[in-house]
Amino acid sequence: MEKPVQTPQPAPRRISQERQRITGLPLYFQGYLSVRHVKSQEFRAYWTELRGTVLFFYDDKKAPTYSQKLDISALTSATNIYPHENDSSQFILTLSNEELEVKADNCEYGKEWKGFILTVAKLSVPLDELLLPEQLTRMHEVLEKEKKRRITLDDHSNASLNKESLHESLPSKDNSSTATAMPACFYAVSRKEAIEMLEKNPSCGNLILRPGSDSKNYAITVRHGPNVPCIKHYRVMSKETSYIIELERKVSLASLQDVINYFVTQTQGNLKPFVMGACHNALQTAHSSESKTQRSPAEGQRHKEELTGTPLLQLS
């Protein structure tokens, strides 16, 4: 007796290529989501992809074509249904003409989905979701890709998008930190990479905000002193709705931008945020022959006193 012929299943890479061909949009985030229209009775689970500003819903993870899609470019809000429950993973996407209730497997996954959706819809990384540094880094990468995609659409397509209003909505390099609510001197780099950036590009600034070694908190790396440079590192802990600089006298501030401002003001402007875009021309000719001589104990102590008035702990 002959066995029934089984339909060959496409390879994962082929599925991805087919979806890319059909949608024509870059993939930013994917995973399972349960969704329902607000007036419906039951949730339905879909393999979901966020491509550009469109959510594509697939009946199966291996399905090459989507069964539904939702354009979130006109998203009004994304509101948690149970905002006071720590394990809440449900939120409502409100658009001009409809609402969609979304549910993820757990709270952390739900926050991540909500964060990516808001990033592409609002062209701004949401910092009020208490996301981890590694998640913020990925969202900033997606933000830059989406900004470039929209500029390309504006320049090369015949879409009815108004060019002037688009450029007004897209933050420039000079004001991107305001639009994304993340300091312009934040870079997803390691401690070693931050040191190299400061040493090779002194004209760009001397203070970098970066992810901490545990990927859950942050760190500040500074290069102080024009003649005899000295590298210092300070840990910045994320605590609920505030950020704590771990000095001998701990300093609690409301935002990461406040943390940067604290270092700048306490040193009377001797520390300046490191911003690549502000010194593009200088970067072309920068070299790595800067002196790496450490400060003498007396000079190091003077630097500490300039920053806080009390000795600092060398951290992170």
N, C-alpha and C positions, 0 to 999 in steps of 0.2 A: 504494500500500500504506500503510495507516494505521500510524502510529507507536504503540507501546505507551504506554498512559497511565501516567505516573509519579506515584507517591504524593507529594503535597506534604509537604515537611518543615516542621515547626513552627519558628517563629522562636525564637531563644535566650531572649527575655524570656517568651514563652509557655511554654516548657519549664520555666523557673524558677518561674513562677506555678503550673503544674500540679504540680510537685514539692512546692511549698510547701503546696498544697491537700491533697495526698495525705498528706504526712508531718505537717503541722501543727507543724513545729519550725523554729526559726531556723537559718539557714545560717551556720556559723562558719569553715569551711575546706573547700577542694575541690581535686581534682586526680587524676591517675592514680596508682594503687597496684596492685602485684601481690601477691596473697595466696594462701595455701594453708593448709589444716589441717595440723598438724604431721606427721601420719601419711600425708599425701597425697604423690604423686610430683612433680607439676608445679605451678608458679605459674600463676595466671590474672590477667590485667590487667583492672582495672575502673576506670571513672570513679567516683571515690569522693567522697562528701559527708559531712562531719561536721555533723550537725544535732542540737543539744542534746547528749545523751549517747549518740547512736546513729550508727553508721557505716552509710551506705546505699551499696550497691554496684550500679552500673548497667552493663549490658553494653556500652553505647555512651554517648558524651558527650551525644548528643541524645535518648536514650531518656527518655520522660516518667515511666516507672515503674521502680522498682528491682527487681532480681532476687533480692537477698539483703540482709539487714541484721544488724547486730550491736550489741546494747546493751552499752555499756562502763561503765555506771554502777557495776557491781560489779567493776571492774578491780582485779586484785591487783597486777600489775606490768607494766612494759614494759621488756624486757631486750634489750640489744644482743647479737647473735649473735657478732659479731667485734669485741669492745670495743677491741682494740689496733690495729685497722687504720683509718687515717685516712679511707679511702674507703668505709668500711662504711656500708651504708644498710639493713641488715636488722635487725629486732627482733621479738621474740615478745610478743604480748599475751596475758597469762595471766588468765583469769577463773576463777570457782569451778568451772565445769563443762566448760571447754574452753580450748584454746590455738589461737591463730591466728598464723601467721608472715607478716610484712609486709615488703615490699621496695619501696624507692623508687628513682628513676632515679639519684640521686647522694646523697652524704653530707649535704650542706646541706639538701636537700629532705627527706631522712629525718629529720634532727633537727627540722625544722620540724613535720612530721607528728606525730612523737612528742611534741613540746612541746605542741601543741594538744590532743592526746588526753589527756595527763596533766593539763593545765589544767582541762578540763571534768570529767574523771573524779574527780580528787582535789581539785578546787576550790583549786588552788594552782599558781602558775606555777613550773615547774622551772628553777632557775638552775644546776644542775650539768651542763647540756647545752652550755654555752658558746655560747649564742645571742646574736645581734646585738641591739643596743638597739632597732632598729626592729621586730625580731621580738618582743622582750619587750613592747614597747608594744602591739602588736596582740593578744598573748595576755592582757595585763592588761585590754584593752577587752573581749575575749571573756569573761574571768573575771567582770567586772562584769555583763555581760548575762546570763550563766548564773546568777549569784547572784540577780539580780532575777527571772529566769524561775522559779526554784525557789520563791522567796518568793510569787510570784503563784499558782503551783500550790497552794501550801500554803493560801493565803488563799481561793481561789475555786473549787477543784475538789473533787470528792468522792473523790479518790484515797485510798488507804489509808495514805498517808504520815503518820507521826506528827509532829505540829507541833512538839512540844518538842524531839525529837531533831534535827529539821531545823534549827531555829534554833541549836542547840548546834554543829552542823556548819558553819554559815555564819559566817564571820568578820564581826564588826561593823566599823564604820568606825574604831573606836578601836584594834582589834588586827589590822587587815587586813595590816599590814606583816609581822607575825609569821607569819600564815598563808600569805602569798604569798612570803615570804623576800625581799621587795624593800622597801627603806626607804619609809616613809610619805611622805617628802618628795620622792619621784621623780615627775616630771611630764614628759610627752612634749611639751615646749614648746621654742621656739627661745630663743636668748640674749636677744633683745629682749623676748619674752613673759615670760621669767623675771624680767627687770628690772622690767617693769610690774607683775607679781604682787607682788613684794617692796615696791615703792613704794606701791601702792594698798592693801595689806593688811598693815601692819606688825604688827598684833596676832596674825597667824597664825604668825609666825616670821621668820627672816631668812636661811635657808639652803635652797637648792633643788638637788636632784640632777636632771640632765637629760641627754638624749643629746648627745654631742659633735657638732661641725659636720661630722665625717666619717661620722656614723651608725654607726660601728664601736666607738667608745669613749664615755666619759662626760665630763661637766663639772660642776663645782660653781660655783654663783653665790651670792654672799653680799652682804648689805647690812649694813655694820657701822657702829655709832655712832649713838646716838639723837638727838644734837643736830645734828651735821654728817654726814649719811649718806655712805658711800662704797661704791660697787659694785666687787666684785672677782670674777674668774673664775679657776678652777683646773682644769687638765686631769687627768682620771683615766683612765689607760690600762689596758685589759683584757689581761692577759698570762697565757695558759693558765689556771692555777688561782688567780691572784692579781690584785690591782688596785694600780696604782702611781700615787700622787699626784706629779705632776711639779713638785716644788719644787726649790730649789737643792740641798737635800739630799733626794733622792727617798725617799719612804716607801712600803714595800710592805706590803699588808694582805691578809687572806684573803677578805674579803667587802666588799660595798658598804656594809653596815651598819657594819662596822668603820671604813670611810672616814668615814662620818658621825660616828661616835663620836669619831674622832680630832680632827676640827674642833671638836667640842663641848668635849672635855676640854682640848685645847690652849689654848682661849680661856676656860677656867674657866666655861663655860656662857654666855658672852656671845653665842655663836652658837647659835641654836635652830632645829631642823628646821622647815621651813614645812609646816604641815598644815592644809588647808582645813577639814576637818571639825571641828577643835578651836576654830574661831572663826567658826562659821556666822552667829551673830547679829551679830558685829562686821562681817562682810562685807556685811551688808545696808545698813550705814550708812557703809561706808568710802568715802573720796573720794580724788581724785588730786591734791590740792593740797599734797602734801608737798614739802619743799625738796629740790632735786636738786644743791645746791651741793657741789662736790668738796672733799675734805680738803686742807688745806695740806700741803706736803711733809713737815713735821715730824710732823703727825698721821698721815699715811699711813705713815710709817716706823714710828711707834709701833704702829700696827695690825699691821704685818708682824711686828714683834718679839713682839707678844702671841700670834700664831698659832704660830710655829715657833721663835722665838729667833734666826732668821737671815732675811735678806731673801728674799722669795718672788718667783718669776717670775710675771708676769701672763700667763695662758695661756688658750687655748680661747676 
